Amino acid sequence: QVQLVESGGGLVQAGGSLRLSCAASIRTFSSYAMGWFRQAPGKEREFVATITWSGGSTYYADHVKGRFTISRDNAKNTVYLQMNSLKPEETAVYYCAAGRVAIAHMTGYNYWGQGTQVTVSS
């Protein structure tokens, strides 16, 4: 049984910040790479950020570098996405995912949460 539950989404004005959380019910959470993806209506799901199982390495999509930070707390089975300086075009459902490797596309991930809505107003 694997379950990922995102939280922390909501409505924020352009330039504002949100921190998303993903609580994982995975027995060996620390052995999984974790990622964040997002999907806007009518658009394909796109990579945002990923972190290795140890937390030692992180990777970001170019358009979020310097503004977003992914982190994890293995003791709490939780991964976070701190989002700063949000832009209206980043309105989307944000999903967390768990997989075997920290890569920038969906094929690396086996388990997905339901997503949390982030709406950035202008």
BELPE-V39690 format. One record per pair of residues at least 12 apart in sequence whose C-alpha atoms are under 7 Angstrom apart, sorted by sequence separation. I is the first residue (numbers start at 0). GAP is how many residues later the second one is. D is the distance in whole Angstrom. If there is no record, write none. Layout:
((I/GAP/D) (I/GAP/D))
This chain:
((7/12/5) (35/12/5) (47/12/6) (48/12/6) (68/12/6) (69/12/6) (96/12/6) (97/12/6) (98/12/7) (6/13/6) (7/13/6) (35/13/5) (47/13/5) (67/13/7) (68/13/5) (97/13/5) (5/14/7) (6/14/5) (34/14/6) (35/14/6) (46/14/6) (67/14/5) (68/14/7) (96/14/5) (97/14/7) (5/15/6) (6/15/6) (34/15/4) (67/15/5) (96/15/4) (5/16/4) (33/16/6) (34/16/6) (54/16/7) (66/16/6) (67/16/6) (95/16/6) (96/16/6) (4/17/5) (5/17/7) (33/17/5) (54/17/6) (66/17/5) (94/17/7) (95/17/6) (3/18/6) (4/18/5) (32/18/6) (33/18/7) (66/18/6) (94/18/6) (3/19/6) (4/19/7) (32/19/5) (50/19/7) (94/19/7) (3/20/5) (32/20/4) (49/20/7) (94/20/4) (2/21/6) (3/21/6) (31/21/5) (48/21/7) (93/21/5) (94/21/7) (2/22/5) (30/22/5) (92/22/6) (93/22/5) (1/23/6) (2/23/7) (29/23/6) (92/23/5) (93/23/6) (1/24/5) (29/24/7) (92/24/4) (93/24/7) (91/25/6) (92/25/6) (91/26/6) (90/27/5) (91/27/7) (90/28/5) (90/29/5) (89/30/7) (87/32/5) (86/33/6) (87/33/6) (85/34/7) (87/34/6) (29/44/6) (28/45/7) (28/48/6) (51/50/5) (39/51/7) (50/51/6) (39/52/4) (49/52/6) (23/53/5) (38/53/5) (39/53/6) (49/53/7) (22/54/6) (23/54/6) (37/54/6) (38/54/5) (22/55/5) (37/55/5) (38/55/7) (21/56/5) (22/56/7) (37/56/4) (20/57/7) (21/57/5) (36/57/6) (37/57/6) (46/57/6) (20/58/6) (21/58/6) (35/58/7) (36/58/5) (46/58/6) (20/59/5) (35/59/6) (36/59/6) (19/60/6) (20/60/7) (35/60/5) (18/61/7) (19/61/5) (34/61/6) (35/61/6) (18/62/6) (19/62/6) (34/62/5) (18/63/4) (33/63/6) (34/63/6) (17/64/6) (18/64/6) (33/64/5) (17/65/5) (32/65/6) (33/65/6) (16/66/5) (17/66/7) (31/66/6) (32/66/5) (16/67/4) (31/67/6) (32/67/6) (15/68/6) (16/68/6) (31/68/6) (32/68/5) (33/68/7) (15/69/5) (16/69/6) (32/69/5) (14/70/4) (15/70/6) (13/71/7) (14/71/5) (13/72/5) (14/72/6) (13/73/5) (13/74/6) (21/74/6) (5/90/7) (13/106/6) (5/107/6) (8/107/5) (9/107/6) (10/107/6) (11/107/6) (12/107/5) (13/107/6) (3/108/6) (4/108/5) (8/108/5) (9/108/5) (10/108/5) (11/108/5) (12/108/5) (13/108/5) (3/109/5) (4/109/7) (5/109/6) (6/109/6) (8/109/5) (9/109/6) (10/109/6) (11/109/6) (12/109/6) (2/110/7) (5/110/6))
